[in-house]
Amino acid sequence: IIMDGNGRWAIQRNKPRLFGHRAGIKALKRIVEFCAKLPVDILTVFAFSTENWKRPKEEVNTLMNLVVEYIERELDLLDRNGIKINPIGILDELPEKTLEYIKKAAEKTKDNNKLVLNVALNYGGRAEITQAVKKICQKIANGEITPQDINEDLISRFLYTSNMPDPDLLIRPSGEMRLSNFLLWQIAYSELWVTNVLWPDFKPQHLINAIYDFQNRDRRFGGINLS
Ligand code: FPP
């Protein structure tokens, strides 16, 4: 899920953008708790992109502090619900306190198996592929592999989502028709579902609608349907 539209939601209410991000956290809480009750194995949410640093410093700080606040408030409940928090992105560039909290959350929940919650923080699809290329080149330089060993499986293993299946469904609230550098490699065959609903207004019913629509899609993965 690309959690988009917090700013617009706040502006519609003549409130500062922070107000929208706070409402975005509530939406996140609802959807995570709901997913944990469904046979959903993995939920990946886009919380902060490698491009979001371009926002005013105050908004960046707010978002980073909200991550801390979310973990402070929700960690015990997330843990009790069997949710494994798995941060993905260039984590060592995050502010110290944010990094400390997400590491703590990941450590505490590492053995949970009801739902994996991938939290994309300072995440960019191109940056992810770039770091994978660097690691693969390093392996070649060390003589551990040869260029002939490179295939799609090997590349996938060097992404943050190694050992995870590709997403079935990509949900984008607030009507924007773009991918915004999210999971570029992994979503090659994901089904897209876009709604005009802004993220703070996103409810379990919207997720159900997305899943129903998904169930009626004809997924051919580049092939043809013979049945
Ligand atoms: C997009 O709305 C939303 C973001 C850039 C931040 C999403 C983050 C959260 C919901 C909270 C932090 C996350 C965690 C995991 C605790 P926008 O600001 O781009 O909205 P706009 O397009 O309407 O301006």
Residues whose N, C-alpha, C, O or C-beta is under 5 A from the ligand:
A	BS01	FPP	M3 D4 G5 N6 G7 R8 W9 H21 G24 I25 F46 A47 L63 L66 V67 Y70 V119
